Amino acid sequence: MPLPLGLVAARRDLDRLADVSAVVREAIDAGLGNRDEAMAYAMAFGRGIDASTADEFVAMYVNDLTLDMGERGREAIERLLGFEPEFA
């Protein structure tokens, strides 16, 4: 089962929740849509890791599930927590 390293969470009663969500989505879309540039930037922090290994590593954690964990991701979180959290 996929398991996120982290989630962006916010209280539902925040006035600008839709704006926050849109900005986060735009940032993820920009990174995925400009993968070569994003990888070049990330390689500066790779501590000597080769480009092929870095690409493989990033692909494990930044992919379509980053945009939408879907039902499979929700099930993974439910299994981890042992209960069904309330998702927006």
PDB file with SEQRES, HELIX, SHEET and CRYST1 records, atoms N, CA, C and O in Angstrom:
SEQRES   1 A   88  MET PRO LEU PRO LEU GLY LEU VAL ALA ALA ARG ARG ASP          
SEQRES   2 A   88  LEU ASP ARG LEU ALA ASP VAL SER ALA VAL VAL ARG GLU          
SEQRES   3 A   88  ALA ILE ASP ALA GLY LEU GLY ASN ARG ASP GLU ALA MET          
SEQRES   4 A   88  ALA TYR ALA MET ALA PHE GLY ARG GLY ILE ASP ALA SER          
SEQRES   5 A   88  THR ALA ASP GLU PHE VAL ALA MET TYR VAL ASN ASP LEU          
SEQRES   6 A   88  THR LEU ASP MET GLY GLU ARG GLY ARG GLU ALA ILE GLU          
SEQRES   7 A   88  ARG LEU LEU GLY PHE GLU PRO GLU PHE ALA                      
HELIX    1 AA1 LEU A   17  GLY A   33  1                                  17    
HELIX    2 AA2 ARG A   35  MET A   43  1                                   9    
HELIX    3 AA3 ALA A   51  TYR A   61  1                                  11    
HELIX    4 AA4 ASP A   64  LEU A   67  1                                   4    
HELIX    5 AA5 GLY A   70  LEU A   81  1                                  12    
CRYST1    1.000    1.000    1.000  90.00  90.00  90.00 P 1           1          
ATOM      1  N   MET A   1       0.850  -1.180   0.000  1.00  0.00           N  
ATOM      2  CA  MET A   1       0.000   0.000   0.000  1.00  0.00           C  
ATOM      3  C   MET A   1       0.892   1.238   0.000  1.00  0.00           C  
ATOM      4  O   MET A   1       1.935   1.252   0.654  1.00  0.00           O  
ATOM      5  N   PRO A   2       0.492   2.270  -0.725  1.00  0.00           N  
ATOM      6  CA  PRO A   2       1.262   3.514  -0.698  1.00  0.00           C  
ATOM      7  C   PRO A   2       1.092   4.180   0.659  1.00  0.00           C  
ATOM      8  O   PRO A   2       0.039   4.070   1.288  1.00  0.00           O  
ATOM      9  N   LEU A   3       2.119   4.861   1.099  1.00  0.00           N  
ATOM     10  CA  LEU A   3       2.033   5.573   2.365  1.00  0.00           C  
ATOM     11  C   LEU A   3       2.739   6.911   2.219  1.00  0.00           C  
ATOM     12  O   LEU A   3       3.939   6.947   1.944  1.00  0.00           O  
ATOM     13  N   PRO A   4       2.029   7.993   2.396  1.00  0.00           N  
ATOM     14  CA  PRO A   4       2.655   9.307   2.221  1.00  0.00           C  
ATOM     15  C   PRO A   4       3.675   9.580   3.317  1.00  0.00           C  
ATOM     16  O   PRO A   4       3.524   9.148   4.459  1.00  0.00           O  
ATOM     17  N   LEU A   5       4.715  10.307   2.936  1.00  0.00           N  
ATOM     18  CA  LEU A   5       5.679  10.763   3.926  1.00  0.00           C  
ATOM     19  C   LEU A   5       5.084  11.874   4.774  1.00  0.00           C  
ATOM     20  O   LEU A   5       5.497  12.094   5.912  1.00  0.00           O  
ATOM     21  N   GLY A   6       4.129  12.554   4.215  1.00  0.00           N  
ATOM     22  CA  GLY A   6       3.473  13.637   4.921  1.00  0.00           C  
ATOM     23  C   GLY A   6       2.270  14.102   4.134  1.00  0.00           C  
ATOM     24  O   GLY A   6       2.118  13.773   2.958  1.00  0.00           O  
ATOM     25  N   LEU A   7       1.436  14.848   4.772  1.00  0.00           N  
ATOM     26  CA  LEU A   7       0.248  15.410   4.131  1.00  0.00           C  
ATOM     27  C   LEU A   7       0.168  16.880   4.471  1.00  0.00           C  
ATOM     28  O   LEU A   7       0.658  17.317   5.513  1.00  0.00           O  
ATOM     29  N   VAL A   8      -0.443  17.631   3.599  1.00  0.00           N  
ATOM     30  CA  VAL A   8      -0.746  19.022   3.917  1.00  0.00           C  
ATOM     31  C   VAL A   8      -2.136  19.009   4.530  1.00  0.00           C  
ATOM     32  O   VAL A   8      -3.099  18.566   3.903  1.00  0.00           O  
ATOM     33  N   ALA A   9      -2.231  19.488   5.733  1.00  0.00           N  
ATOM     34  CA  ALA A   9      -3.516  19.485   6.425  1.00  0.00           C  
ATOM     35  C   ALA A   9      -3.827  20.896   6.922  1.00  0.00           C  
ATOM     36  O   ALA A   9      -2.933  21.653   7.301  1.00  0.00           O  
ATOM     37  N   ALA A  10      -5.084  21.220   6.910  1.00  0.00           N  
ATOM     38  CA  ALA A  10      -5.521  22.520   7.399  1.00  0.00           C  
ATOM     39  C   ALA A  10      -6.931  22.376   7.951  1.00  0.00           C  
ATOM     40  O   ALA A  10      -7.695  21.505   7.536  1.00  0.00           O  
ATOM     41  N   ARG A  11      -7.250  23.235   8.879  1.00  0.00           N  
ATOM     42  CA  ARG A  11      -8.609  23.226   9.421  1.00  0.00           C  
ATOM     43  C   ARG A  11      -9.586  23.647   8.346  1.00  0.00           C  
ATOM     44  O   ARG A  11      -9.304  24.554   7.562  1.00  0.00           O  
ATOM     45  N   ARG A  12     -10.713  23.004   8.307  1.00  0.00           N  
ATOM     46  CA  ARG A  12     -11.718  23.308   7.281  1.00  0.00           C  
ATOM     47  C   ARG A  12     -12.338  24.681   7.436  1.00  0.00           C  
ATOM     48  O   ARG A  12     -12.883  25.220   6.473  1.00  0.00           O  
ATOM     49  N   ASP A  13     -12.267  25.260   8.624  1.00  0.00           N  
ATOM     50  CA  ASP A  13     -12.905  26.551   8.837  1.00  0.00           C  
ATOM     51  C   ASP A  13     -11.999  27.739   8.501  1.00  0.00           C  
ATOM     52  O   ASP A  13     -12.372  28.886   8.747  1.00  0.00           O  
ATOM     53  N   LEU A  14     -10.823  27.480   7.948  1.00  0.00           N  
ATOM     54  CA  LEU A  14      -9.955  28.580   7.541  1.00  0.00           C  
ATOM     55  C   LEU A  14     -10.597  29.337   6.379  1.00  0.00           C  
ATOM     56  O   LEU A  14     -11.153  28.733   5.462  1.00  0.00           O  
ATOM     57  N   ASP A  15     -10.513  30.650   6.433  1.00  0.00           N  
ATOM     58  CA  ASP A  15     -11.171  31.488   5.432  1.00  0.00           C  
ATOM     59  C   ASP A  15     -10.671  31.233   4.015  1.00  0.00           C  
ATOM     60  O   ASP A  15     -11.461  31.264   3.071  1.00  0.00           O  
ATOM     61  N   ARG A  16      -9.405  30.989   3.853  1.00  0.00           N  
ATOM     62  CA  ARG A  16      -8.825  30.894   2.511  1.00  0.00           C  
ATOM     63  C   ARG A  16      -8.310  29.488   2.221  1.00  0.00           C  
ATOM     64  O   ARG A  16      -7.294  29.330   1.544  1.00  0.00           O  
ATOM     65  N   LEU A  17      -8.984  28.486   2.715  1.00  0.00           N  
ATOM     66  CA  LEU A  17      -8.557  27.101   2.529  1.00  0.00           C  
ATOM     67  C   LEU A  17      -8.457  26.736   1.047  1.00  0.00           C  
ATOM     68  O   LEU A  17      -7.517  26.050   0.646  1.00  0.00           O  
ATOM     69  N   ALA A  18      -9.396  27.177   0.243  1.00  0.00           N  
ATOM     70  CA  ALA A  18      -9.359  26.876  -1.194  1.00  0.00           C  
ATOM     71  C   ALA A  18      -8.134  27.512  -1.840  1.00  0.00           C  
ATOM     72  O   ALA A  18      -7.526  26.919  -2.731  1.00  0.00           O  
ATOM     73  N   ASP A  19      -7.768  28.715  -1.397  1.00  0.00           N  
ATOM     74  CA  ASP A  19      -6.575  29.378  -1.940  1.00  0.00           C  
ATOM     75  C   ASP A  19      -5.306  28.610  -1.572  1.00  0.00           C  
ATOM     76  O   ASP A  19      -4.426  28.417  -2.412  1.00  0.00           O  
ATOM     77  N   VAL A  20      -5.215  28.177  -0.330  1.00  0.00           N  
ATOM     78  CA  VAL A  20      -4.052  27.405   0.123  1.00  0.00           C  
ATOM     79  C   VAL A  20      -3.952  26.114  -0.683  1.00  0.00           C  
ATOM     80  O   VAL A  20      -2.874  25.753  -1.154  1.00  0.00           O  
ATOM     81  N   SER A  21      -5.056  25.436  -0.836  1.00  0.00           N  
ATOM     82  CA  SER A  21      -5.083  24.198  -1.602  1.00  0.00           C  
ATOM     83  C   SER A  21      -4.646  24.432  -3.044  1.00  0.00           C  
ATOM     84  O   SER A  21      -3.886  23.637  -3.597  1.00  0.00           O  
ATOM     85  N   ALA A  22      -5.110  25.493  -3.645  1.00  0.00           N  
ATOM     86  CA  ALA A  22      -4.761  25.805  -5.035  1.00  0.00           C  
ATOM     87  C   ALA A  22      -3.275  26.103  -5.183  1.00  0.00           C  
ATOM     88  O   ALA A  22      -2.652  25.665  -6.150  1.00  0.00           O  
ATOM     89  N   VAL A  23      -2.704  26.835  -4.245  1.00  0.00           N  
ATOM     90  CA  VAL A  23      -1.280  27.174  -4.318  1.00  0.00           C  
ATOM     91  C   VAL A  23      -0.428  25.909  -4.166  1.00  0.00           C  
ATOM     92  O   VAL A  23       0.545  25.725  -4.898  1.00  0.00           O  
ATOM     93  N   VAL A  24      -0.787  25.050  -3.232  1.00  0.00           N  
ATOM     94  CA  VAL A  24      -0.040  23.797  -3.053  1.00  0.00           C  
ATOM     95  C   VAL A  24      -0.143  22.949  -4.321  1.00  0.00           C  
ATOM     96  O   VAL A  24       0.852  22.385  -4.775  1.00  0.00           O  
ATOM     97  N   ARG A  25      -1.324  22.862  -4.879  1.00  0.00           N  
ATOM     98  CA  ARG A  25      -1.525  22.088  -6.114  1.00  0.00           C  
ATOM     99  C   ARG A  25      -0.702  22.669  -7.263  1.00  0.00           C  
ATOM    100  O   ARG A  25      -0.086  21.919  -8.021  1.00  0.00           O  
ATOM    101  N   GLU A  26      -0.684  23.992  -7.398  1.00  0.00           N  
ATOM    102  CA  GLU A  26       0.103  24.640  -8.447  1.00  0.00           C  
ATOM    103  C   GLU A  26       1.590  24.339  -8.286  1.00  0.00           C  
ATOM    104  O   GLU A  26       2.289  24.101  -9.271  1.00  0.00           O  
ATOM    105  N   ALA A  27       2.071  24.349  -7.053  1.00  0.00           N  
ATOM    106  CA  ALA A  27       3.487  24.075  -6.802  1.00  0.00           C  
ATOM    107  C   ALA A  27       3.845  22.644  -7.194  1.00  0.00           C  
ATOM    108  O   ALA A  27       4.886  22.408  -7.806  1.00  0.00           O  
ATOM    109  N   ILE A  28       2.988  21.695  -6.845  1.00  0.00           N  
ATOM    110  CA  ILE A  28       3.227  20.298  -7.206  1.00  0.00           C  
ATOM    111  C   ILE A  28       3.161  20.137  -8.723  1.00  0.00           C  
ATOM    112  O   ILE A  28       4.022  19.485  -9.315  1.00  0.00           O  
ATOM    113  N   ASP A  29       2.153  20.721  -9.350  1.00  0.00           N  
ATOM    114  CA  ASP A  29       2.032  20.662 -10.813  1.00  0.00           C  
ATOM    115  C   ASP A  29       3.271  21.251 -11.490  1.00  0.00           C  
ATOM    116  O   ASP A  29       3.764  20.705 -12.477  1.00  0.00           O  
ATOM    117  N   ALA A  30       3.766  22.357 -10.959  1.00  0.00           N  
ATOM    118  CA  ALA A  30       4.948  23.002 -11.544  1.00  0.00           C  
ATOM    119  C   ALA A  30       6.161  22.090 -11.443  1.00  0.00           C  
ATOM    120  O   ALA A  30       6.925  21.966 -12.400  1.00  0.00           O  
ATOM    121  N   GLY A  31       6.342  21.458 -10.302  1.00  0.00           N  
ATOM    122  CA  GLY A  31       7.469  20.544 -10.144  1.00  0.00           C  
ATOM    123  C   GLY A  31       7.379  19.342 -11.063  1.00  0.00           C  
ATOM    124  O   GLY A  31       8.367  18.950 -11.684  1.00  0.00           O  
ATOM    125  N   LEU A  32       6.193  18.758 -11.149  1.00  0.00           N  
ATOM    126  CA  LEU A  32       6.006  17.597 -12.024  1.00  0.00           C  
ATOM    127  C   LEU A  32       6.097  17.992 -13.492  1.00  0.00           C  
ATOM    128  O   LEU A  32       6.601  17.225 -14.312  1.00  0.00           O  
ATOM    129  N   GLY A  33       5.616  19.176 -13.825  1.00  0.00           N  
ATOM    130  CA  GLY A  33       5.638  19.635 -15.210  1.00  0.00           C  
ATOM    131  C   GLY A  33       6.992  20.136 -15.674  1.00  0.00           C  
ATOM    132  O   GLY A  33       7.230  20.271 -16.875  1.00  0.00           O  
ATOM    133  N   ASN A  34       7.868  20.409 -14.745  1.00  0.00           N  
ATOM    134  CA  ASN A  34       9.221  20.886 -15.053  1.00  0.00           C  
ATOM    135  C   ASN A  34      10.241  20.003 -14.346  1.00  0.00           C  
ATOM    136  O   ASN A  34      11.146  20.478 -13.661  1.00  0.00           O  
ATOM    137  N   ARG A  35      10.061  18.720 -14.536  1.00  0.00           N  
ATOM    138  CA  ARG A  35      10.844  17.728 -13.796  1.00  0.00           C  
ATOM    139  C   ARG A  35      12.351  17.915 -13.957  1.00  0.00           C  
ATOM    140  O   ARG A  35      13.089  17.830 -12.976  1.00  0.00           O  
ATOM    141  N   ASP A  36      12.818  18.170 -15.179  1.00  0.00           N  
ATOM    142  CA  ASP A  36      14.254  18.310 -15.388  1.00  0.00           C  
ATOM    143  C   ASP A  36      14.824  19.463 -14.564  1.00  0.00           C  
ATOM    144  O   ASP A  36      15.866  19.322 -13.924  1.00  0.00           O  
ATOM    145  N   GLU A  37      14.137  20.597 -14.585  1.00  0.00           N  
ATOM    146  CA  GLU A  37      14.591  21.752 -13.815  1.00  0.00           C  
ATOM    147  C   GLU A  37      14.506  21.479 -12.310  1.00  0.00           C  
ATOM    148  O   GLU A  37      15.394  21.864 -11.550  1.00  0.00           O  
ATOM    149  N   ALA A  38      13.442  20.819 -11.896  1.00  0.00           N  
ATOM    150  CA  ALA A  38      13.275  20.490 -10.479  1.00  0.00           C  
ATOM    151  C   ALA A  38      14.365  19.526 -10.022  1.00  0.00           C  
ATOM    152  O   ALA A  38      14.909  19.673  -8.927  1.00  0.00           O  
ATOM    153  N   MET A  39      14.682  18.545 -10.854  1.00  0.00           N  
ATOM    154  CA  MET A  39      15.741  17.589 -10.506  1.00  0.00           C  
ATOM    155  C   MET A  39      17.100  18.273 -10.450  1.00  0.00           C  
ATOM    156  O   MET A  39      17.903  17.979  -9.565  1.00  0.00           O  
ATOM    157  N   ALA A  40      17.365  19.179 -11.380  1.00  0.00           N  
ATOM    158  CA  ALA A  40      18.635  19.905 -11.366  1.00  0.00           C  
ATOM    159  C   ALA A  40      18.776  20.693 -10.063  1.00  0.00           C  
ATOM    160  O   ALA A  40      19.849  20.724  -9.462  1.00  0.00           O  
ATOM    161  N   TYR A  41      17.693  21.323  -9.637  1.00  0.00           N  
ATOM    162  CA  TYR A  41      17.705  22.061  -8.369  1.00  0.00           C  
ATOM    163  C   TYR A  41      17.931  21.112  -7.198  1.00  0.00           C  
ATOM    164  O   TYR A  41      18.753  21.385  -6.323  1.00  0.00           O  
ATOM    165  N   ALA A  42      17.207  20.005  -7.182  1.00  0.00           N  
ATOM    166  CA  ALA A  42      17.308  19.045  -6.078  1.00  0.00           C  
ATOM    167  C   ALA A  42      18.690  18.411  -5.987  1.00  0.00           C  
ATOM    168  O   ALA A  42      19.163  18.098  -4.894  1.00  0.00           O  
ATOM    169  N   MET A  43      19.331  18.224  -7.124  1.00  0.00           N  
ATOM    170  CA  MET A  43      20.658  17.605  -7.128  1.00  0.00           C  
ATOM    171  C   MET A  43      21.685  18.417  -6.335  1.00  0.00           C  
ATOM    172  O   MET A  43      22.686  17.870  -5.873  1.00  0.00           O  
ATOM    173  N   ALA A  44      21.441  19.704  -6.180  1.00  0.00           N  
ATOM    174  CA  ALA A  44      22.341  20.535  -5.383  1.00  0.00           C  
ATOM    175  C   ALA A  44      22.334  20.107  -3.915  1.00  0.00           C  
ATOM    176  O   ALA A  44      23.255  20.434  -3.166  1.00  0.00           O  
ATOM    177  N   PHE A  45      21.302  19.379  -3.509  1.00  0.00           N  
ATOM    178  CA  PHE A  45      21.177  18.930  -2.124  1.00  0.00           C  
ATOM    179  C   PHE A  45      21.385  17.419  -1.997  1.00  0.00           C  
ATOM    180  O   PHE A  45      21.154  16.849  -0.931  1.00  0.00           O  
ATOM    181  N   GLY A  46      21.820  16.773  -3.077  1.00  0.00           N  
ATOM    182  CA  GLY A  46      21.913  15.315  -3.124  1.00  0.00           C  
ATOM    183  C   GLY A  46      23.140  14.709  -2.496  1.00  0.00           C  
ATOM    184  O   GLY A  46      23.268  13.485  -2.475  1.00  0.00           O  
ATOM    185  N   ARG A  47      24.039  15.503  -1.988  1.00  0.00           N  
ATOM    186  CA  ARG A  47      25.243  15.008  -1.316  1.00  0.00           C  
ATOM    187  C   ARG A  47      25.999  13.963  -2.142  1.00  0.00           C  
ATOM    188  O   ARG A  47      26.413  12.926  -1.623  1.00  0.00           O  
ATOM    189  N   GLY A  48      26.169  14.250  -3.420  1.00  0.00           N  
ATOM    190  CA  GLY A  48      26.973  13.375  -4.255  1.00  0.00           C  
ATOM    191  C   GLY A  48      26.234  12.222  -4.907  1.00  0.00           C  
ATOM    192  O   GLY A  48      26.859  11.427  -5.608  1.00  0.00           O  
ATOM    193  N   ILE A  49      24.936  12.097  -4.707  1.00  0.00           N  
ATOM    194  CA  ILE A  49      24.156  11.013  -5.313  1.00  0.00           C  
ATOM    195  C   ILE A  49      24.141  11.214  -6.835  1.00  0.00           C  
ATOM    196  O   ILE A  49      24.052  12.345  -7.314  1.00  0.00           O  
ATOM    197  N   ASP A  50      24.228  10.126  -7.582  1.00  0.00           N  
ATOM    198  CA  ASP A  50      24.216  10.264  -9.040  1.00  0.00           C  
ATOM    199  C   ASP A  50      22.798  10.558  -9.530  1.00  0.00           C  
ATOM    200  O   ASP A  50      21.820  10.276  -8.838  1.00  0.00           O  
ATOM    201  N   ALA A  51      22.702  11.127 -10.726  1.00  0.00           N  
ATOM    202  CA  ALA A  51      21.428  11.588 -11.268  1.00  0.00           C  
ATOM    203  C   ALA A  51      20.422  10.450 -11.429  1.00  0.00           C  
ATOM    204  O   ALA A  51      19.234  10.645 -11.174  1.00  0.00           O  
ATOM    205  N   SER A  52      20.863   9.290 -11.839  1.00  0.00           N  
ATOM    206  CA  SER A  52      19.955   8.160 -12.039  1.00  0.00           C  
ATOM    207  C   SER A  52      19.333   7.704 -10.719  1.00  0.00           C  
ATOM    208  O   SER A  52      18.129   7.459 -10.643  1.00  0.00           O  
ATOM    209  N   THR A  53      20.154   7.596  -9.694  1.00  0.00           N  
ATOM    210  CA  THR A  53      19.649   7.191  -8.370  1.00  0.00           C  
ATOM    211  C   THR A  53      18.723   8.258  -7.816  1.00  0.00           C  
ATOM    212  O   THR A  53      17.685   7.939  -7.237  1.00  0.00           O  
ATOM    213  N   ALA A  54      19.089   9.524  -7.986  1.00  0.00           N  
ATOM    214  CA  ALA A  54      18.241  10.618  -7.511  1.00  0.00           C  
ATOM    215  C   ALA A  54      16.889  10.589  -8.206  1.00  0.00           C  
ATOM    216  O   ALA A  54      15.853  10.765  -7.566  1.00  0.00           O  
ATOM    217  N   ASP A  55      16.898  10.366  -9.515  1.00  0.00           N  
ATOM    218  CA  ASP A  55      15.655  10.313 -10.273  1.00  0.00           C  
ATOM    219  C   ASP A  55      14.764   9.177  -9.785  1.00  0.00           C  
ATOM    220  O   ASP A  55      13.556   9.352  -9.631  1.00  0.00           O  
ATOM    221  N   GLU A  56      15.356   8.026  -9.546  1.00  0.00           N  
ATOM    222  CA  GLU A  56      14.595   6.874  -9.044  1.00  0.00           C  
ATOM    223  C   GLU A  56      14.016   7.165  -7.660  1.00  0.00           C  
ATOM    224  O   GLU A  56      12.860   6.845  -7.383  1.00  0.00           O  
ATOM    225  N   PHE A  57      14.821   7.770  -6.802  1.00  0.00           N  
ATOM    226  CA  PHE A  57      14.379   8.102  -5.446  1.00  0.00           C  
ATOM    227  C   PHE A  57      13.215   9.093  -5.486  1.00  0.00           C  
ATOM    228  O   PHE A  57      12.197   8.887  -4.826  1.00  0.00           O  
ATOM    229  N   VAL A  58      13.369  10.160  -6.256  1.00  0.00           N  
ATOM    230  CA  VAL A  58      12.319  11.177  -6.340  1.00  0.00           C  
ATOM    231  C   VAL A  58      11.038  10.570  -6.899  1.00  0.00           C  
ATOM    232  O   VAL A  58       9.948  10.872  -6.414  1.00  0.00           O  
ATOM    233  N   ALA A  59      11.158   9.721  -7.912  1.00  0.00           N  
ATOM    234  CA  ALA A  59       9.969   9.101  -8.515  1.00  0.00           C  
ATOM    235  C   ALA A  59       9.179   8.264  -7.515  1.00  0.00           C  
ATOM    236  O   ALA A  59       7.968   8.101  -7.664  1.00  0.00           O  
ATOM    237  N   MET A  60       9.854   7.731  -6.496  1.00  0.00           N  
ATOM    238  CA  MET A  60       9.139   6.949  -5.475  1.00  0.00           C  
ATOM    239  C   MET A  60       8.243   7.835  -4.618  1.00  0.00           C  
ATOM    240  O   MET A  60       7.227   7.376  -4.097  1.00  0.00           O  
ATOM    241  N   TYR A  61       8.617   9.102  -4.472  1.00  0.00           N  
ATOM    242  CA  TYR A  61       7.926   9.975  -3.530  1.00  0.00           C  
ATOM    243  C   TYR A  61       7.195  11.145  -4.170  1.00  0.00           C  
ATOM    244  O   TYR A  61       6.375  11.788  -3.516  1.00  0.00           O  
ATOM    245  N   VAL A  62       7.473  11.429  -5.418  1.00  0.00           N  
ATOM    246  CA  VAL A  62       6.796  12.521  -6.121  1.00  0.00           C  
ATOM    247  C   VAL A  62       6.243  11.938  -7.414  1.00  0.00           C  
ATOM    248  O   VAL A  62       6.974  11.706  -8.377  1.00  0.00           O  
ATOM    249  N   ASN A  63       4.935  11.708  -7.412  1.00  0.00           N  
ATOM    250  CA  ASN A  63       4.298  11.052  -8.551  1.00  0.00           C  
ATOM    251  C   ASN A  63       2.809  11.414  -8.554  1.00  0.00           C  
ATOM    252  O   ASN A  63       2.393  12.348  -7.868  1.00  0.00           O  
ATOM    253  N   ASP A  64       2.022  10.683  -9.317  1.00  0.00           N  
ATOM    254  CA  ASP A  64       0.588  10.984  -9.399  1.00  0.00           C  
ATOM    255  C   ASP A  64      -0.098  10.913  -8.038  1.00  0.00           C  
ATOM    256  O   ASP A  64      -1.071  11.630  -7.806  1.00  0.00           O  
ATOM    257  N   LEU A  65       0.385  10.070  -7.141  1.00  0.00           N  
ATOM    258  CA  LEU A  65      -0.209   9.992  -5.802  1.00  0.00           C  
ATOM    259  C   LEU A  65       0.029  11.279  -5.013  1.00  0.00           C  
ATOM    260  O   LEU A  65      -0.700  11.573  -4.065  1.00  0.00           O  
ATOM    261  N   THR A  66       1.051  12.046  -5.406  1.00  0.00           N  
ATOM    262  CA  THR A  66       1.310  13.322  -4.750  1.00  0.00           C  
ATOM    263  C   THR A  66       0.153  14.283  -4.991  1.00  0.00           C  
ATOM    264  O   THR A  66      -0.207  15.071  -4.116  1.00  0.00           O  
ATOM    265  N   LEU A  67      -0.419  14.212  -6.174  1.00  0.00           N  
ATOM    266  CA  LEU A  67      -1.542  15.086  -6.523  1.00  0.00           C  
ATOM    267  C   LEU A  67      -2.854  14.596  -5.940  1.00  0.00           C  
ATOM    268  O   LEU A  67      -3.688  15.395  -5.516  1.00  0.00           O  
ATOM    269  N   ASP A  68      -3.037  13.289  -5.919  1.00  0.00           N  
ATOM    270  CA  ASP A  68      -4.283  12.713  -5.399  1.00  0.00           C  
ATOM    271  C   ASP A  68      -3.998  11.298  -4.933  1.00  0.00           C  
ATOM    272  O   ASP A  68      -3.753  10.405  -5.744  1.00  0.00           O  
ATOM    273  N   MET A  69      -4.030  11.099  -3.629  1.00  0.00           N  
ATOM    274  CA  MET A  69      -3.711   9.779  -3.092  1.00  0.00           C  
ATOM    275  C   MET A  69      -4.786   8.756  -3.426  1.00  0.00           C  
ATOM    276  O   MET A  69      -4.545   7.552  -3.337  1.00  0.00           O  
ATOM    277  N   GLY A  70      -5.960   9.220  -3.806  1.00  0.00           N  
ATOM    278  CA  GLY A  70      -7.023   8.322  -4.228  1.00  0.00           C  
ATOM    279  C   GLY A  70      -7.475   7.368  -3.130  1.00  0.00           C  
ATOM    280  O   GLY A  70      -7.078   7.478  -1.970  1.00  0.00           O  
ATOM    281  N   GLU A  71      -8.300   6.450  -3.532  1.00  0.00           N  
ATOM    282  CA  GLU A  71      -8.868   5.493  -2.583  1.00  0.00           C  
ATOM    283  C   GLU A  71      -7.788   4.597  -1.984  1.00  0.00           C  
ATOM    284  O   GLU A  71      -7.847   4.241  -0.807  1.00  0.00           O  
ATOM    285  N   ARG A  72      -6.795   4.234  -2.810  1.00  0.00           N  
ATOM    286  CA  ARG A  72      -5.715   3.376  -2.333  1.00  0.00           C  
ATOM    287  C   ARG A  72      -4.916   4.051  -1.214  1.00  0.00           C  
ATOM    288  O   ARG A  72      -4.563   3.410  -0.224  1.00  0.00           O  
ATOM    289  N   GLY A  73      -4.636   5.331  -1.375  1.00  0.00           N  
ATOM    290  CA  GLY A  73      -3.919   6.074  -0.352  1.00  0.00           C  
ATOM    291  C   GLY A  73      -4.738   6.231   0.918  1.00  0.00           C  
ATOM    292  O   GLY A  73      -4.209   6.123   2.024  1.00  0.00           O  
ATOM    293  N   ARG A  74      -6.017   6.484   0.755  1.00  0.00           N  
ATOM    294  CA  ARG A  74      -6.902   6.592   1.922  1.00  0.00           C  
ATOM    295  C   ARG A  74      -6.934   5.272   2.698  1.00  0.00           C  
ATOM    296  O   ARG A  74      -6.886   5.258   3.928  1.00  0.00           O  
ATOM    297  N   GLU A  75      -7.014   4.168   1.958  1.00  0.00           N  
ATOM    298  CA  GLU A  75      -7.027   2.854   2.611  1.00  0.00           C  
ATOM    299  C   GLU A  75      -5.719   2.617   3.357  1.00  0.00           C  
ATOM    300  O   GLU A  75      -5.727   2.056   4.453  1.00  0.00           O  
ATOM    301  N   ALA A  76      -4.603   3.033   2.782  1.00  0.00           N  
ATOM    302  CA  ALA A  76      -3.311   2.870   3.444  1.00  0.00           C  
ATOM    303  C   ALA A  76      -3.276   3.639   4.759  1.00  0.00           C  
ATOM    304  O   ALA A  76      -2.786   3.124   5.764  1.00  0.00           O  
ATOM    305  N   ILE A  77      -3.791   4.864   4.762  1.00  0.00           N  
ATOM    306  CA  ILE A  77      -3.811   5.669   5.985  1.00  0.00           C  
ATOM    307  C   ILE A  77      -4.738   5.043   7.019  1.00  0.00           C  
ATOM    308  O   ILE A  77      -4.411   5.004   8.205  1.00  0.00           O  
ATOM    309  N   GLU A  78      -5.888   4.555   6.575  1.00  0.00           N  
ATOM    310  CA  GLU A  78      -6.819   3.900   7.496  1.00  0.00           C  
ATOM    311  C   GLU A  78      -6.170   2.677   8.147  1.00  0.00           C  
ATOM    312  O   GLU A  78      -6.313   2.462   9.351  1.00  0.00           O  
ATOM    313  N   ARG A  79      -5.468   1.890   7.361  1.00  0.00           N  
ATOM    314  CA  ARG A  79      -4.781   0.713   7.918  1.00  0.00           C  
ATOM    315  C   ARG A  79      -3.719   1.119   8.925  1.00  0.00           C  
ATOM    316  O   ARG A  79      -3.590   0.510   9.986  1.00  0.00           O  
ATOM    317  N   LEU A  80      -2.956   2.158   8.584  1.00  0.00           N  
ATOM    318  CA  LEU A  80      -1.905   2.622   9.487  1.00  0.00           C  
ATOM    319  C   LEU A  80      -2.484   3.116  10.805  1.00  0.00           C  
ATOM    320  O   LEU A  80      -1.985   2.774  11.878  1.00  0.00           O  
ATOM    321  N   LEU A  81      -3.537   3.922  10.720  1.00  0.00           N  
ATOM    322  CA  LEU A  81      -4.118   4.513  11.922  1.00  0.00           C  
ATOM    323  C   LEU A  81      -5.020   3.548  12.689  1.00  0.00           C  
ATOM    324  O   LEU A  81      -5.209   3.692  13.897  1.00  0.00           O  
ATOM    325  N   GLY A  82      -5.566   2.578  11.991  1.00  0.00           N  
ATOM    326  CA  GLY A  82      -6.477   1.647  12.633  1.00  0.00           C  
ATOM    327  C   GLY A  82      -7.903   2.185  12.737  1.00  0.00           C  
ATOM    328  O   GLY A  82      -8.749   1.598  13.412  1.00  0.00           O  
ATOM    329  N   PHE A  83      -8.165   3.315  12.058  1.00  0.00           N  
ATOM    330  CA  PHE A  83      -9.516   3.857  12.009  1.00  0.00           C  
ATOM    331  C   PHE A  83      -9.642   4.699  10.757  1.00  0.00           C  
ATOM    332  O   PHE A  83      -8.642   5.017  10.114  1.00  0.00           O  
ATOM    333  N   GLU A  84     -10.862   5.062  10.410  1.00  0.00           N  
ATOM    334  CA  GLU A  84     -11.114   5.849   9.208  1.00  0.00           C  
ATOM    335  C   GLU A  84     -11.175   7.321   9.549  1.00  0.00           C  
ATOM    336  O   GLU A  84     -12.159   7.776  10.132  1.00  0.00           O  
ATOM    337  N   PRO A  85     -10.121   8.095   9.191  1.00  0.00           N  
ATOM    338  CA  PRO A  85     -10.161   9.541   9.472  1.00  0.00           C  
ATOM    339  C   PRO A  85     -11.121  10.226   8.506  1.00  0.00           C  
ATOM    340  O   PRO A  85     -11.495   9.661   7.478  1.00  0.00           O  
ATOM    341  N   GLU A  86     -11.510  11.438   8.847  1.00  0.00           N  
ATOM    342  CA  GLU A  86     -12.407  12.217   7.999  1.00  0.00           C  
ATOM    343  C   GLU A  86     -11.561  13.007   7.012  1.00  0.00           C  
ATOM    344  O   GLU A  86     -10.787  13.878   7.410  1.00  0.00           O  
ATOM    345  N   PHE A  87     -11.706  12.705   5.721  1.00  0.00           N  
ATOM    346  CA  PHE A  87     -10.983  13.411   4.658  1.00  0.00           C  
ATOM    347  C   PHE A  87     -11.894  14.436   4.027  1.00  0.00           C  
ATOM    348  O   PHE A  87     -13.110  14.262   3.961  1.00  0.00           O  
ATOM    349  N   ALA A  88     -11.271  15.521   3.559  1.00  0.00           N  
ATOM    350  CA  ALA A  88     -12.041  16.557   2.846  1.00  0.00           C  
ATOM    351  C   ALA A  88     -12.306  16.116   1.431  1.00  0.00           C  
ATOM    352  O   ALA A  88     -12.938  16.844   0.665  1.00  0.00           O  
TER     353      ALA A  88                                                      
END                                                                             
